[in-house]
Amino acid sequence: MVSPIFRLIAAALALLAAQPAWADWHEASSDHFVIYADDKEADLRKFAENLERYHSAMAFLEGQTLDKPSPSNRVTIFVVGDRRDIRELAGGNRNIGGFYIPRAGGSRAFVQDIRNQKGYPHYSTIVLLHEYAHHFLIGSSRFPMPRWLNEGAAEFYAAATFKDDGGLLIGRAAQHRGGELAFAKPVHVRELLEAPGYSADSNARTAFYGKSWLLYHYLTFSEERGTQIAQYKINLYNGMTSLAAGEAAFGDLDKLESELAAYLRGGRFMMVPLSADKLSSGSPITVRKLPAGEAAVMPLVIRSQRGVGRDEALEILPEVRAIAARYPDDAGVLTALAEAEYDAGNDAEATAAADRAIAADPSRTNAYVQKGFALFRQAAEAEDKQAAYEAAMKPFEALNAIENDHPLPLIHYYRSFAERGAKPTETARAALLQASQLAPFDQGLQLNTGLMLLQEGKFDLARQILNPVAANPHGGGAAERAKQLLERLANAPLDGPIKIRTQPDADNAASSAAPEAGE
């Protein structure tokens, strides 16, 4: 006979086993970030506060005052688990500790479990801080930084320490690059300045990132060379190549190389302490616990938001449908269903799910987006394209009424003309240009805006848009295309037309982007 106490224990264990693993999913919302994590509210709130203070520190040190982004143009961060989970989400890449996808109205970062540790940050936090530094610097300036400068600045900011009193230490020695600087193939300063020749693979096998940090750190704090980095930037702005600009600003590069070696051997690095009174965490941070349905679907939302091919979309869809059957009135679940249906190619089903989500909660912006995506895809095959694209714009118009600075309605208004072969109106062209200003980090959007400006004959403005794309430190198709366009501009006759394909690429115009992996 089984003892009653064992029956009680067994019942308790069964009850615990029946509790969903997603019981603690929360959403934290701040001025510049939205964070989803299966974690304690207090830890998530502190994480959000630290990120806002980090943004504030960058704004203070860079002398920039940026407008607060529209709610959907904030960076959304998904906390997905340990490094193995990150690798699986990234397609099995063993070198990735976290990654970031910059998209207009949908920038996403995927990081490991929250670690609000004291002292030097955990590597997963460093990855996030590094990528957000890129995001901030691209958003605050159209200046096309050379690769070493871009990566050196990101590494400089990423080695940050968050203090309990609300202060922050910026510019600490990049300890996570110590092994690279000691054991990887060395990189001479001259090679840094010629860095366009480096591929992403070659960077991984050399001390490129560590040396970029070292040069940036040294030039930032060196009394003797204190104004040289500013002069280097001026030289670049005046049209000099990176190498020529460096030789003119820094002088003998072999001498600079020797100084860097001595600086590294010395092991004493200055940093910038910022007290709490110089920083701000912005508006009050709100944290909500996700209801059961939205929590249950969150792991699948993460996979969808990462970006899926058709096979994975068809694998995800039955699981989302099953959760939607259990929670038929949950707006978060219905929005996820709309996205899953769209990803699987089911436009009518995606529209129906989006309509149900909007009826349950009209503030669910992604429901409008997924409905708009589905209707745009259908419009491409419609007989009466004008009527179809006008109908496809309705959910984006509704979204624009909710969030006036959301970039996707602006992008799709331009697309509603371009994709049906009609000449975009002046208002539509202005909308695309405004979207590019709201989301300067979206490389595909910048490329399409540059193409539009070329079509209009606005070559100087096109160069301003395309130069940062061509200089993107992570490279990619948009960067290569921008380089080609700039070369065409440079070699074009002063008074002759430039023949070039200016039809926007649909994927780029929809703000798709490959992930930028944390190095």
N, C-alpha and C positions, 0 to 999 in steps of 0.2 A: 504494500500500500504506500502511495506517494504521500509524503508529509505535506500538510497544508502550507508550511512555510516555503517548500520548494515549488508548490503550485503558484504561490504568490510571486516568488522570484521569476518563475517562468512567464507568468502573465506580464510582469513588469518589463522583462526583456522583450517579449513580443510587442508590447506597446511601444517601446523605444525603437524597435526595428521597423515598426509601421510608420514612424515619424518621417516625413520627407527630408531628404538630404539638403533641400533648399530652404530650410526653415528660417535661416538668418540672412537671406538676400535683402540687401538694402540699396537704395539709390541716394547718393549725395549730390546736391546741386549747388554750384557756386557761380561766381561771375564768369569764369573762363573754363570751367570743367563740369562734366557730369560723370559720376563714377558709379559703377555697379560692382558690388562685391558680396560674396557669401561670407560675411564677417560681422563683427560686433559694431554697433552703431558708433560707439565712442572711438574705436580705432579708425573707422571710415571718416568720421568727422575730422579727426586730427590729420589724417592723410590729406583731405581736401584743404584744410587750413594751411598745411605745409606747402602744397602746390601753389596756392594763391600767394603766399609769402614769397615763394620762389619767383613767380611772375612779377611781383612787386619789386623784388631785388633787381631783376633784369631791367625793368623799366627805369629804376633809379640809376643804375650804373650806365645804361646806354643813353640816358637823357631823353627817354621817349615817353610820351603820354599817349597811349592808344585808346581809341574808343572801345567801350565794352562791346563784345560781339553779340549778335542776335542769339537767342537761346539755342537755335539749331546749328549755329556756326561755332559753338564751343567745341572743345575737344572732348569726346566721349571716351572714357577709359573703362575697359573691362578687365577685372581682376580674375584670372582664369585658373589659377592653381600653381603647381610647381613648374620647374624648368621642363620636365617631361611633357606636361600639358601644353606648354608654349611651343615646344618642338613639334608636337602632333598637329597643333593648330596652324603652324607655319609650313606644314607639308613635309615634316621630317628633317628639316635643316638643323643639324646638331650645333651649329655655331650661333644660333639665335637665342638671346636671353629675354627678348621682348621685341615688339615691332609696332610701327606706326604707319597708318595709311591716311595721307592728306587728301581730303575730298571736300569740295564745296558743299556745305550743309550736311556733312557726314564724316568729318575727320574722326578716325578711330585709333586708339592705342590699346594694345593687348599686353598685359604685364603679369608678372608672377604675384603670389600672395603678398598682401600688404605687410611691410616690416617697418614700423615706426621706430627704428633703432637709433640709439644715441651714437654720436661720433660719426665715423666715416660711413656713408650710406651703403646699403646692400646693393649688389650689382644690378638687380632688377630695377631698383629705384634710379640708379645711375643711367640705365638705358632710357628710362622714361624722361629724365631730366635732360639728357642729351638730345633726344628727339624734340622735346618741347622747346629747347633752345633754338633748334633749326626753325621750328614753327614760329617762334616769336621774332627771330631775326628776319625771316622772309616777310613777315607781316608788318615789320616796322620800317623797312627800307627796300627800295627797288635797286639798291646798289648790288651789282653782280659780284659777290665775293669769290675769289679764287678758292679752289678746293681746300688747300691747306688752311686758309684763313677761316673758312666756314667750319671745318672740322675742329680746328684749334680752339675757336671760340666756344663751340658746343662742349668740348671736353673741359675747357676752363670753367664753365658754369656748372657742368654736371657734377663735379666733385664738390658738392655743397654739403654743409653740415647744418642741421636744424637744431637750434638750441631751445631748451625748455622755457627760457624767458621770452620767447618770441623773436629772438634775434637769429641771424643767419651768417655763416661764414662762407664766403665765395672765393674761389681761386686757390683752394687747397691743392697740394701736390696730388696728381692723378695716380694714386696708388694702384689702381686697376690696370695702368699702363706700364707699371714697373717692370714686369717680366718681359714685356714686348721691347722696351728700351734696352734691357740688359741682354736679351738673347736672340731677338729677331734680326733679320738682315737690316743693317743700318741704312739710313736715308740721309744724304747730305742736304744741307739747306738749299743748294742749287736744284736738287731733284724735287724738293718740296715746291719750289717756285715754278717748276715745269710740270707740275702734277697732272695736267690734263692727259699726259701719257700713261698714267697709272690706271689700271682696271681695278674693279672691286676685288677680284681674286688676288691680284698682286698686292693690294693694300693689306689683305689678310695675312700675307706671308712676310710682311716687312714691318718696320717700326714707323710706318707713315702716320698713323693716328697719334701715337705717343710723341713722335717728333714734332708734329703739328701743334700739339698741346705745349710742348717744351718751348718752341719758338714764340708762340703767342704769349705764354706766361712770362718769358724772359723780357720780351719787348714791352709788355704791360708794366712791369715793375722796375725795369732797369733805369737808373737815373741818367746814365750816359746816353742811352738810346731812347729816352722817354718820348720824343716827338717823332721818331722815325716811322712808327706804324701809321701815324696820321699822314705823314708825307707819302708813304707807300700807297695809301688809299687815294690820295690826291693824284699821284702819278697814274694810277689805274683809271681814275675818272677822266683824266686827260688823254686817254687812249693808248697808253704804253702797255706792252705785254707784261705779264706777271714777272718774268725774269728781269726784263729791263727796268721795271718799276722798282724791283727789289735791289738791283745793283745801284740804282741812282739814290735810293733812300738809305740802304744799309751799308753801302761801300763794299769793301773787300769781303766776299762771301766766305772765303777760307778762314779769315780772321773771325767772322761771326760764328762759323762752325766750331772753332777752337773755344770761343767763349761759351757756347752752349754746352760743350763737353765738360768744361770746368764748372759750369752752373749745375749740371746734373750731378757731378761728383761731389760738389759741396753739400748737397742734401739739405740745404736750408732755403725754404721757399716762403716768400711773403704771401699773405692772403688779405682779403678785405672783410673786416668784421662790420656787419650792419646791425645796429641795435633795433629793437622792436619799434621804436618811435619813428624810424625811417621806412618801415614796411607796413603793409596793410593786407588783410585777408579779404577785403572787399565787403560786399553786402553779406548779411547774415547767411550762413550756410544752412540749408535745409536738408534733413535726412528723413526719408520715409522707408518703412519696411514694406517690401513688395507683398501684395496679396498672394494667396496660395497658387492661383493659376499663373500669374505673371512670373512668380518664382520658379514654378515647375518648368516653364518654357524657356527660361533664361539661358541654359546651356545651349539650346538650339538657336536662340537669337544670336548668341555669340558666334556660332558657326556661320550663320547667314550673314551677319555683319562683317565677318572676316572676308566674305566673298566666296562663292561656290560655283563650280562647274555644274553642268546639267546632271551628271551622275550623282554627285553629292546632294544636289537639290532634290532629286527624286528619292534619295535615301532619307533625307530629313523630313520631307513632306508628310509621310504617314504618321510619324511621331508627333508632329505639330497638330495634325488633324485629330489624333487621339486625345491630346490634351484639350483641344478646343471642344471636343465632344463632352469632356468632363466639366469644362468651365465656359459654357456657351455665352455668358454675358460679361466676361472679363475683357475689357477694352484692350489691355496689353496683350492678351492671348490672341485676340482677333486681329490686332495689328501684325503680330508675328505670323499669323496664318496668311494674311494678305501678302506679306513678303515671301513666304515660302511658296505660295501658289504662283506668284509672279516669277520667282526664280525657276520654278519647274515648267514655266511656259504656259500656265493656265490663266489667261488674261481675264476671262469672264469670272472665274472663281476668285481671282485676286480682287477684282472690282467689288464683287458681292461681299467678301470678307471685310474690305476696307469700309464699305458703306455701313456694315454692322458695327465696326469699331467706332466710326465717327458718330453714329447714333448713340452709342453707349457713352462716349466721351469725345466731344467735339474738339478738345485740345490736343488730341493725338496726332501730331504733325506728320509722323511717318506713315500714317494711314492715308493721308492726302497724297503723299509722295508716291506710295505704291500704287494707288489708284491712277495717278497721273502717268506713271511709268507704263502701266498696263494699257491705258487708252492710247498713249503715244505709239506703242508697239502695234496696236491694232490699226491705228490711223495710217501707218506706212503701207498697209495692204488694202486700204479702203478705195472704193471707186471715186467717191466724192471727197477728195483729200482736204479741201478747204473746210467743209463742214465737219469732217472727222477731227481735224486738228483744232478747230474751234471748240469742239466738245471736249477734246483731251485737255484743253487749257482750263476747263472749269474747276477741277480740284486744285490746280495750282493758283488760280485766282482766289479761291477760298482760303488757301494757305497764305497767300500774300496779304489777305485781309486780317489774318490772325497775327502774322509775323512779317511786317513790312520789309525788313532787311534780310529775309531768307533768300539766299542766292538762287535756289533751284527754280522758283517761278520766273525769275529774270532770265535765266539760261533757257528755259523751255519756251518762253515767249519768243525769243530769237529763233529757236529751233522750229517753232510752229510755222515760220515762214521758210527758213532755209531747207527744211526736209521735204517740203512739197514743191520746191523749185521756184518759190515766189521771192521777189526781192524784199529783204527785210526793210521795214519802215525805219525812219529816223529814230522813232521811239524804241523799236526793237533793238537797233544797234546800240542805243544808249543804255538799254537794259543789260546787254551782254557786257558792256564796258563797266557798268556799275557792279555787276556780279564779280568781275575780275578784281575789282578794288576791294570788295568785301571778302574775297577768298584768294589772296595772292599766293597761298601755299598750294593751290590746286594747279598742277602743271598742265594738265590737259585743257583746263579752262583758259589758262594764260595763252597757250598755243593757239587755241581757236580765236581768242580775242585778237592776237597778233595777226592771224590770217585775215580776219575781218578788216583790221586797220590797213593792211596791205591792199586789200581790195578797194578801200576808199582812197588810197593814195597817201595815207597819213604815215609816211615812212619813219619819221623821227619818233613818233609815239609808238609805232610798231617795234622799233628797236628797244625802247624803254621797257616794253612788255616782254620781249623775247630774250633780252640779254640775261636776266636772272634765270630763265628757264634753261638756257644753254649752259649756264654755270652751275646748275643743280649738282651738289656734291655726290648724289646717288646715281647720276646719269639716267639712263632709261630712254625709251623711244621718243618721248616728248623733247628731251634734251637734244637728242640727235637731230630731230626734225627742226628744232629751233636753230641749231648751228647751221644746218643746210640753208635755211631761209636767210639767216644773217649773212652767210657767204654770198648768196644770190644778190642781196641788197648791196654788199660791198663792191661787187663786180658789175653791177648794173650801170648802164649809161645814165648820166645825170638827167637827160631830157627824154628818155625813152620809157615805154611801159615795161612792167615786169609780168611775164606770163607765169602764173602759178595757180595750183589748185587751192581754192579758197573755201570749198564746201566743208563745213565743220565735220569732223569725225564724230559719229553718234555716240560712241562710248566715251570719248573725251568730253563731249559736250554734256554728257550725263554725269560727269565728274567721277568716272571710275579711275582707279589708280592702283599701281602695284605697291606692296608694302615696302616701307623703308625700315630695314631691319636694324636693330640695335647692334652696334659693332662690339 
